[in-house]
Amino acid sequence: MRCQRVLILVLRVGCVAVERPPMPKNIIGLLLLVSSVIFSTIAALHVPRATGQDVVAGPADRQLALARICASEEGLSRSTEGCAAIDAVISHRARMREVSWMRQARDGSSQSFNTRRSDMRRWIAFLNPDGTQPDGWPSHAWRRVMVPGDDGVEREMLAQVQHAPWSMPDRRDDFQRRWLRIHERAGAIVRGEENHQCRLGGRREEPAYWGCPPDDFIEGSCRDHARAERAGWVRLDCGETARNWFYCDPRESRSCVRQPEVATTQDPSETEHGTEELLGG
C-alpha cells in the first residue's frame, strides 16, 4: 500500500512536470524511471514465490514428498510395504501422463501438500526431514467408542479425546520417531534399495492405482474398491502390512488378468486402529 501511494505521488509530480514547460527534460525522465522501478517492485510483491515444497531440487525433495504421501495414506502407526507400492503407482501414472514424478505426486495427492487446509490432518503438509513438530498438529482427536443407548443396545459413536503429543522423550516410541522411520524408508525407496512387492497370481505386477479398503466399521465411508470394480481393475497382493489396496489395469497391462481370488485377505479383527483413527481417518 505504501509503494502504491509513492507511485501515485510520483505520477502526479510527473504530470505536473509535463504541464509546466520550464521543468528540465532530464528531471522528467528521472521521475518516469523512478515510477517504473516502483511499479516493477509492486508487481514483484504480488507474484507468488516458490516455496521449498514447490522447488524440485533432487532426490531429497522426492523423498520428502513420498514420505508425506505415505504418512497420509498408510498412517503413522507403522512403516509399511505400502509405501513402495505407492511410489510405484506414482511412477506408473507419471509415465502414462508423460509428466514428472513430482507433478504426478502433487496432482494425485494434492492434500498431502495443501498448507491451506484447515482440517485435523493439515499437519501432513508440514512434515519435515528433521522431525520437528509440524504445524497443525492436533491437540484433540476423535475415537470410535461403543455407547449404550436408552434401549440398552450399544452403538458405535465418535468421542473427542486428547491427542497424544508429537514428541514424548520419556517413551520408547512416539509420533516423531514413527515419522522419521517413514522418511528414512522413503529415502531407501527413492534410492532403489527397496521395491514394491505387488504380485498377481505369484507373478510380479506393477500397480497402477491404489485406494482405501472397504471400512467394516463405518459402512459406506470408503467407496474406492467399488469404483475399482466398476472400472475393471484387478486387485494385487502388495504385502501383508500394506494398509491400502492396490490394483492393476487390464487396459494398461496385458499380464493384468483377474485371478480366482486375491492371495491375501484382510481380517477386520486384525486391523490396527491407531494413528489413522486418532487423526480422523
C-alpha positions in Angstrom: 0.0 0.0 0.0 2.9 2.4 0.8 4.5 1.6 -2.5 1.2 2.3 -4.3 0.9 5.7 -2.6 4.5 6.6 -3.6 3.8 5.6 -7.2 0.7 7.8 -7.3 2.7 10.7 -5.9 5.4 10.2 -8.4 2.9 10.0 -11.3 1.3 13.2 -10.1 4.6 15.0 -9.9 5.4 13.7 -13.4 2.1 15.1 -14.7 2.8 18.5 -13.1 6.3 18.4 -14.7 4.7 17.7 -18.1 2.2 20.5 -17.7 4.9 23.1 -16.8 7.3 23.6 -19.8 10.1 25.1 -17.7 10.8 21.7 -16.0 14.0 20.2 -17.4 13.6 17.1 -19.6 16.2 15.2 -17.6 14.1 15.6 -14.4 11.0 14.3 -16.2 13.0 11.3 -17.4 14.3 10.6 -13.9 10.7 10.7 -12.5 9.5 8.3 -15.1 12.4 6.0 -14.4 11.7 6.1 -10.6 8.0 5.4 -11.2 8.9 2.4 -13.5 11.1 0.9 -10.8 8.4 1.3 -8.1 5.8 -0.3 -10.4 8.1 -3.2 -11.0 8.6 -3.6 -7.3 4.9 -3.6 -6.6 4.3 -6.2 -9.3 7.1 -8.5 -7.9 5.5 -8.3 -4.4 2.2 -9.7 -5.9 3.9 -12.7 -7.6 3.7 -15.9 -5.5 7.1 -17.0 -4.6 8.1 -20.7 -4.9 8.5 -22.4 -1.6 10.6 -25.3 -0.6 7.6 -27.6 -1.4 7.4 -26.3 -4.9 11.0 -26.4 -6.0 12.2 -29.8 -7.1 16.0 -29.9 -6.4 16.6 -33.6 -6.4 16.1 -36.9 -4.6 15.7 -35.3 -1.2 12.6 -33.5 -2.4 11.1 -36.7 -3.8 11.9 -38.5 -0.6 10.1 -35.9 1.5 7.1 -35.8 -0.9 6.8 -39.6 -0.9 7.1 -39.8 2.9 4.3 -37.2 3.3 2.1 -39.2 1.0 2.9 -42.5 2.8 2.2 -40.9 6.2 -1.2 -39.7 4.8 -2.2 -42.9 3.1 -0.6 -45.5 5.3 -0.7 -43.7 8.6 2.0 -43.1 11.2 1.3 -46.2 13.3 4.0 -48.2 11.4 6.2 -48.1 8.3 4.5 -50.4 5.8 5.2 -52.2 2.5 2.5 -49.9 1.0 4.9 -47.0 0.7 7.0 -48.7 -2.0 3.7 -49.6 -3.8 2.6 -46.0 -3.7 5.8 -44.9 -5.2 5.4 -47.5 -8.0 1.8 -46.2 -8.7 3.1 -42.6 -8.9 5.9 -43.6 -11.3 3.5 -45.6 -13.4 0.9 -42.8 -13.7 3.7 -40.2 -14.4 4.8 -42.3 -17.4 1.3 -42.8 -18.6 0.7 -39.0 -18.4 4.2 -38.1 -19.6 4.7 -35.8 -16.6 7.4 -35.7 -13.9 7.1 -37.8 -10.8 6.6 -34.7 -8.6 3.9 -33.4 -10.8 2.0 -36.7 -10.6 2.5 -36.8 -6.9 1.1 -33.4 -6.4 -1.8 -33.9 -8.8 -2.7 -37.3 -7.3 -2.2 -36.5 -3.7 -2.8 -32.8 -3.6 -4.0 -32.7 0.1 -0.6 -34.0 1.3 0.9 -30.7 0.1 -2.0 -28.4 0.9 -0.8 -26.0 3.6 -4.1 -24.1 3.5 -6.3 -27.0 4.5 -8.0 -26.5 7.9 -9.0 -30.0 9.0 -7.3 -32.2 11.6 -4.8 -33.6 9.0 -3.3 -30.3 7.8 -0.1 -31.2 9.7 0.8 -33.7 6.9 1.8 -30.9 4.6 4.2 -29.5 7.2 6.1 -32.8 8.0 9.8 -32.1 7.6 13.0 -34.1 7.4 14.3 -33.0 10.8 11.3 -34.4 12.7 10.3 -31.2 14.5 6.6 -30.9 15.3 4.7 -30.0 12.2 2.3 -27.0 12.2 -1.3 -28.0 12.7 -0.5 -31.0 15.0 -3.9 -31.6 16.7 -4.5 -31.3 20.4 -7.6 -33.4 20.3 -8.8 -36.3 18.2 -11.8 -38.5 17.6 -12.0 -42.1 18.7 -14.7 -44.7 18.0 -16.3 -45.9 21.2 -19.3 -48.1 22.0 -22.0 -46.2 23.9 -25.1 -47.9 25.3 -28.4 -46.4 24.1 -31.6 -45.9 26.0 -32.8 -49.2 24.8 -29.7 -50.9 26.3 -28.1 -51.6 22.9 -24.6 -50.4 22.4 -23.9 -48.3 19.3 -20.7 -47.1 17.9 -20.1 -43.3 18.2 -17.2 -40.9 17.9 -15.9 -39.3 21.1 -13.4 -36.4 21.3 -10.3 -37.3 23.3 -7.0 -35.6 24.0 -4.5 -36.3 21.3 -1.0 -37.7 22.2 1.8 -35.1 21.8 4.1 -35.2 18.8 7.3 -36.0 20.8 7.5 -37.9 24.1 11.2 -38.3 25.0 10.3 -40.4 28.1 8.7 -43.1 25.9 10.3 -45.7 23.8 8.2 -44.7 20.8 6.3 -41.6 19.7 4.9 -39.9 16.5 8.2 -38.1 15.9 10.2 -41.4 15.8 7.5 -43.0 13.6 7.6 -40.2 11.1 11.4 -40.3 10.9 11.2 -44.1 10.2 8.8 -43.4 7.4 11.0 -40.7 6.0 14.0 -43.0 6.2 12.2 -45.8 4.4 11.0 -43.3 1.7 14.7 -42.5 1.1 15.5 -46.2 0.6 12.7 -46.4 -1.9 13.8 -43.4 -3.9 17.4 -44.7 -4.0 16.2 -48.0 -5.4 17.1 -50.0 -2.3 13.5 -51.2 -1.7 11.0 -52.1 -4.4 7.3 -52.8 -4.3 6.2 -56.4 -3.6 3.0 -56.4 -5.6 2.1 -59.8 -7.1 -0.8 -61.2 -9.1 -1.0 -65.0 -9.2 2.5 -65.3 -7.8 3.9 -63.1 -10.6 5.2 -59.6 -10.1 2.8 -56.9 -11.4 3.2 -53.1 -11.4 0.4 -51.4 -9.5 -1.5 -48.7 -11.4 -3.8 -47.4 -8.7 -4.4 -47.5 -5.0 -7.4 -46.9 -2.8 -8.7 -47.4 0.7 -10.2 -50.8 1.5 -13.9 -51.1 2.5 -14.3 -49.9 6.0 -16.0 -52.6 8.1 -16.6 -50.1 11.0 -18.4 -47.3 9.2 -20.4 -48.7 6.2 -20.0 -46.7 3.1 -17.2 -44.5 4.3 -14.8 -45.7 1.6 -16.0 -46.4 -1.9 -12.7 -46.8 -3.7 -13.0 -50.5 -4.0 -16.5 -50.3 -5.5 -15.1 -47.8 -8.1 -12.2 -50.1 -8.8 -14.5 -53.0 -9.5 -16.7 -50.8 -11.8 -13.5 -49.8 -13.7 -12.5 -53.4 -14.1 -9.2 -53.0 -12.2 -7.7 -56.1 -10.6 -6.6 -56.2 -7.0 -3.0 -57.1 -6.3 -1.2 -58.6 -3.3 1.2 -56.0 -2.2 2.2 -57.3 1.2 0.5 -58.1 4.5 1.4 -54.8 6.1 0.0 -52.5 3.3 -2.9 -50.6 4.6 -4.4 -49.6 1.2 -5.5 -51.9 -1.6 -3.6 -51.7 -4.9 -4.8 -52.5 -8.4 -3.5 -53.0 -12.0 -5.5 -52.0 -15.0 -6.0 -54.6 -17.8 -6.1 -51.8 -20.3 -2.6 -50.8 -19.4 -1.0 -54.2 -18.8 -1.6 -57.5 -20.7 -0.5 -59.5 -17.7 -3.2 -57.9 -15.5 -5.7 -60.7 -15.6 -8.3 -61.3 -12.9 -7.5 -64.3 -10.7 -10.0 -66.6 -8.9 -9.2 -64.8 -5.6 -6.6 -62.4 -4.2 -3.7 -64.1 -2.4 -4.3 -62.2 0.9 -7.4 -61.1 2.6 -7.9 -58.6 5.4 -9.3 -59.7 8.7 -11.1 -56.8 10.4 -10.3 -58.2 13.8 -6.6 -57.8 13.0 -6.8 -54.3 11.7 -4.8 -51.7 13.7 -6.8 -48.7 14.7 -4.1 -46.3 15.9 -2.9 -43.1 14.4 -5.2 -43.2 11.4 -8.3 -43.4 13.7 -7.0 -40.7 16.0 -6.2 -38.4 13.2 -9.6 -38.5 11.7 -9.1 -41.2 9.1 
